[in-house]
Amino acid sequence: NINFYKDHPIYGIKNLLKTKYNLNFIISNEIKDMLLYFKAD
């Protein structure tokens, strides 16, 4: 996502504003991905 924002700064800024509202959702997805990764090991 960060690389995408670097490539599209204006679009990224709009998404960062949205991200403020979706932060909890994003964090929970990150944690889910980590748990799945560790389970795979």
Phi and psi in degrees as a GROMACS rama.xvg file:
@    title "Ramachandran Plot"
@    xaxis  label "Phi"
@    yaxis  label "Psi"
@TYPE xy
-61.7346  -43.4293  ILE-2
-61.7573  -38.7958  ASN-3
-62.1981  -42.473  PHE-4
-64.2158  -38.4168  TYR-5
-62.5272  -38.6975  LYS-6
-73.8803  -28.652  ASP-7
-130.401  76.3959  HIS-8
-57.3184  -45.9681  PRO-9
-66.5591  -45.6032  ILE-10
-63.2886  -37.8526  TYR-11
-61.8396  -41.9018  GLY-12
-62.3432  -43.5118  ILE-13
-59.4988  -41.7361  LYS-14
-69.8997  -33.5263  ASN-15
-64.1511  -35.549  LEU-16
-63.9531  -42.0338  LEU-17
-64.9887  -38.4096  LYS-18
-58.5388  -33.2906  THR-19
-53.7979  -36.7751  LYS-20
-86.1118  -25.0022  TYR-21
-101.197  9.80013  ASN-22
-57.6631  -45.9015  LEU-23
-60.9569  -40.3998  ASN-24
-63.6253  -44.1163  PHE-25
-63.6206  -45.352  ILE-26
-61.5027  -43.7993  ILE-27
-63.7774  -35.6688  SER-28
-67.9162  -39.7556  ASN-29
-60.4598  -44.1557  GLU-30
-64.2631  -42.0164  ILE-31
-59.6338  -44.478  LYS-32
-61.3396  -41.514  ASP-33
-63.9732  -44.5945  MET-34
-62.7507  -42.1964  LEU-35
-63.5448  -38.4784  LEU-36
-63.4823  -45.2984  TYR-37
-69.4828  -34.2376  PHE-38
-63.4369  -38.2095  LYS-39
-61.2452  -36.3627  ALA-40
